[in-house]
């Protein structure tokens, strides 16, 4: 879970930029309204492939993510989809093709510092025998000066970290073991930790990783709420399953090894 601290330094710098942009928004909307509209691409991939020493992972993939709201990638779950989600967060480098993010092409460090990932086990899996309090305290320590002692997290700290993601849903207890949390609660808690510093882009493992349709819909509902302030990217092999205000559903082919496509199961994902 400590990997979520990677975005701290840049996000502090970027907040100054955001305040400046807000101060001049009125002038910008008059002079060049297209520069402040949400209907612009924040992230795009062109003919992106990822290969490993043992073979093909995914691709080619070309897609465009608009700023704000929730974009759901519709495609087969598995390592290819997980790798694509990590690519979109700047955590995996393409073998070929180009990525344009925030107006810059092939600038992986900038994307890395302005995005984060949650609910993807390759990045944020929580070891066994860890309490909720331990994770919240760790997030507080990442957000403070390295030489400063940070006391164990309180209920107020839990509220500050989790309430934006949980909404009206019940928060976990500080003394609860993370591995024993209900499925939806555990997913939301991991997402809350990833969202601690409010990255501009938050990439979330597939909602189809939850075992119930009801849980998947509730998770998507919370992501839609976050999308009012951030750009949220997730995935679902089932495509549209609710009338929630999702910004876009993007069909993404070429997420599995071509020779194994027909043998892959079509239910659920494996990137949690």
C-alpha positions in Angstrom: 0.0 0.0 0.0 3.0 2.3 0.6 3.3 2.7 -3.2 0.5 5.3 -3.1 3.0 7.8 -1.7 4.7 8.1 -5.1 2.4 11.0 -6.1 2.8 13.2 -3.0 5.5 15.7 -4.0 4.2 16.4 -7.5 0.6 16.8 -6.3 1.6 19.5 -3.8 3.3 21.3 -6.7 0.4 20.8 -9.0 -2.1 22.2 -6.5 -0.5 25.7 -7.0 -1.1 25.3 -10.7 -4.8 24.4 -10.1 -5.3 27.5 -7.9 -3.8 29.7 -10.6 -6.0 28.2 -13.3 -9.1 28.8 -11.1 -8.2 32.4 -10.6 -8.0 33.1 -14.3 -10.9 30.8 -15.4 -13.3 33.7 -16.1 -10.8 35.3 -18.5 -10.0 31.9 -20.2 -13.7 31.1 -20.7 -14.1 34.5 -22.5 -11.0 34.3 -24.6 -10.7 30.6 -25.4 -13.6 28.6 -24.0 -12.2 25.4 -25.5 -9.3 25.5 -23.1 -11.4 25.0 -20.1 -14.1 22.6 -21.4 -14.2 19.1 -20.0 -14.8 17.8 -23.5 -11.1 17.4 -24.2 -8.8 14.4 -24.1 -6.7 14.1 -21.0 -5.2 10.9 -22.1 -4.9 9.0 -25.4 -3.2 5.9 -26.6 -2.2 5.2 -30.2 -1.3 1.7 -31.4 0.1 0.8 -28.0 1.5 -2.7 -27.4 3.1 -4.2 -24.4 5.4 -7.2 -24.8 7.2 -9.2 -22.1 10.1 -11.7 -22.3 7.6 -14.5 -22.5 5.4 -13.0 -25.2 2.6 -10.6 -26.0 0.6 -9.0 -23.1 -1.8 -6.7 -25.0 -2.3 -4.5 -28.0 -2.4 -2.9 -30.3 -4.8 -0.5 -28.4 -5.9 2.9 -29.4 -8.3 4.9 -27.2 -9.0 8.4 -25.9 -10.0 9.3 -22.3 -11.9 12.6 -21.8 -11.3 14.8 -18.8 -13.6 14.2 -15.8 -16.2 11.6 -15.1 -15.9 7.8 -15.2 -14.6 6.0 -18.3 -15.2 2.2 -18.3 -13.0 0.0 -20.4 -15.0 -2.9 -21.7 -12.8 -5.9 -22.3 -11.7 -9.3 -21.3 -10.3 -9.5 -17.7 -6.8 -10.8 -17.1 -3.2 -9.8 -17.3 -3.7 -7.8 -20.5 -6.4 -5.6 -19.0 -4.4 -5.2 -15.8 -1.4 -4.1 -17.8 -3.5 -1.6 -19.8 -4.8 -0.1 -16.6 -1.2 0.2 -15.3 -0.2 1.8 -18.6 -2.9 4.4 -18.3 -1.6 5.3 -14.8 2.0 5.6 -16.0 3.0 2.5 -14.1 3.9 0.4 -17.2 5.8 1.5 -20.3 4.5 0.5 -23.7 6.8 -1.5 -25.9 5.5 0.3 -29.0 3.0 3.1 -29.8 2.5 6.5 -28.1 0.8 7.9 -25.1 -0.3 11.5 -24.9 -1.3 12.8 -21.5 -2.0 16.4 -20.3 -0.9 17.6 -23.7 2.5 15.8 -23.6 3.5 12.8 -25.7 5.5 10.0 -24.2 6.1 11.7 -20.9 5.7 8.8 -18.5 7.1 10.6 -15.4 4.6 13.4 -15.6 1.7 10.9 -16.0 3.1 8.8 -13.1 3.0 11.8 -10.8 -0.4 13.0 -11.8 -2.2 9.6 -11.6 -2.6 6.8 -9.1 -4.0 3.3 -9.0 -6.2 1.4 -6.6 -7.9 -2.0 -6.3 -5.2 -3.6 -8.4 -3.3 -6.3 -6.5 -0.1 -5.9 -8.4 0.2 -2.4 -6.8 -1.9 -2.2 -3.6 -2.4 -5.7 -2.3 -2.6 -5.5 1.5 -0.6 -8.1 3.5 -2.4 -10.3 5.9 -2.8 -9.3 9.6 -2.9 -5.6 8.9 -5.4 -3.4 10.7 -7.4 -0.5 9.1 -5.6 1.8 11.6 -2.2 0.8 10.2 -3.1 1.7 6.7 -4.6 5.0 7.6 -1.6 5.8 9.8 0.7 4.9 6.9 -1.1 7.4 4.6 -0.7 10.1 7.2 3.0 9.5 7.4 3.4 9.6 3.6 1.6 13.0 3.7 3.8 14.5 6.4 7.5 15.5 6.7 9.7 12.4 6.8 11.3 13.5 10.1 8.1 14.2 11.9 6.5 11.6 14.3 3.0 10.8 13.3 0.7 9.2 16.0 -1.6 6.4 15.2 -4.7 7.3 13.2 -7.9 8.4 14.9 -11.5 8.1 13.9 -11.2 11.7 12.5 -8.3 10.6 10.3 -10.3 7.6 9.0 -13.3 9.9 8.2 -11.1 12.3 6.3 -9.5 9.6 4.2 -12.5 7.4 3.5 -15.6 9.6 3.5 -15.1 11.1 0.0 -15.0 7.5 -1.4 -17.5 5.8 0.9 -20.2 8.6 0.8 -23.0 7.5 3.0 -21.8 3.9 3.3 -20.5 2.6 6.6 -16.8 3.0 7.2 -14.7 0.2 8.5 -13.6 0.2 12.1 -10.1 1.2 12.9 -9.3 -2.0 14.7 -10.8 -4.2 11.9 -8.4 -6.5 10.1 -8.3 -5.5 6.4 -8.5 -9.1 5.2 -11.7 -9.6 7.1 -13.6 -6.6 5.7 -16.7 -7.3 3.5 -15.8 -7.3 -0.2 -17.2 -3.9 -1.1 -15.9 -2.3 2.0 -12.4 -3.7 1.3 -12.5 -2.4 -2.3 -13.6 1.1 -1.3 -11.0 1.2 1.4 -8.2 0.4 -1.0 -9.5 3.0 -3.4 -9.7 5.6 -0.6 -6.0 4.9 0.2 -5.1 5.4 -3.5 -7.1 8.6 -3.6 -5.6 10.1 -0.4 -3.9 12.9 -2.3 -6.6 13.3 -4.9 -4.7 12.6 -8.1 -6.0 14.1 -11.3 -6.4 10.6 -12.8 -7.5 7.7 -10.6 -7.3 4.2 -12.2 -9.3 1.6 -10.5 -9.3 -2.2 -11.0 -12.3 -3.7 -12.7 -15.6 -3.4 -10.9 -16.3 -6.9 -12.2 -13.7 -8.2 -9.6 -16.6 -8.0 -7.1 -18.6 -11.2 -6.9 -22.0 -9.7 -6.9 -23.7 -7.5 -9.5 -25.1 -5.4 -6.7 -21.7 -4.7 -5.2 -20.3 -3.8 -8.6 -23.1 -1.3 -9.2 -22.6 0.2 -5.8 -18.8 0.5 -6.4 -19.5 2.2 -9.8 -21.9 4.6 -8.1 -19.2 5.8 -5.8 -16.7 6.1 -8.7 -19.3 8.3 -10.5 -19.4 10.6 -7.5 -15.6 10.9 -7.5 -15.8 11.6 -11.2 -17.4 15.0 -10.4 -13.9 16.2 -9.3 -11.5 13.8 -11.0 -10.9 11.6 -14.0 -11.7 8.0 -13.1 -10.8 5.0 -15.3 -12.0 1.5 -14.5 -13.0 -1.7 -16.4 -15.9 -4.1 -16.7 -16.1 -7.1 -19.0 -19.9 -6.9 -18.8 -20.1 -3.3 -20.2 -23.1 -1.2 -19.3 -25.0 -2.8 -16.4 -26.7 0.3 -14.9 -28.1 3.7 -15.9 -25.6 5.6 -13.8 -24.1 8.7 -15.3 -20.9 7.1 -16.7 -19.1 9.3 -19.1 -18.1 6.6 -21.6 -17.9 2.9 -22.2 -15.0 2.1 -24.5 -14.8 -1.3 -26.1 -11.1 -2.4 -26.0 -10.0 -5.4 -28.1 -6.6 -7.2 -28.1 -6.3 -7.6 -24.4 -5.4 -11.3 -24.5 -2.9 -13.5 -26.3 -4.4 -14.1 -29.7 -4.0 -17.9 -29.5 -5.9 -18.0 -26.2 -8.8 -15.7 -26.9 -11.3 -18.4 -27.6 -10.3 -20.3 -24.4 -10.7 -17.4 -22.0 -13.7 -17.3 -19.7 -16.0 -14.3 -20.2 -17.1 -13.6 -16.7 -15.4 -11.4 -14.2 -11.9 -9.8 -14.1 -8.7 -10.7 -12.4 -7.1 -7.4 -11.8 -8.1 -6.9 -8.2 
